[in-house]
């Protein structure tokens, strides 16, 4: 894989991870308005919402590693963990 393609792919995957994280806020507010009963097992606390922000470290670090050294598997693994 070429260096430019690897860089583009790595930062695109990191951007997708950030977009998915930000979509959590929209879904959070929609669930709060819908007033779903608490018996469904959903965590509607602000701490549960922001706690996932720590997982943004994985795709951002993975994109940095994969864009500089595309042959390094650790960067791609961090990107995959961030998407999951």
Protein Blocks (a to p, Z undefined) as FASTA:
>chain_A
ZZklmmmmmmmmmmmmmmmmmmmmmmmmmmmmnopafklopafbfklmmmmmmmmmmmmm
mmmmmmmmmmlmklmmmmmmmmZZ
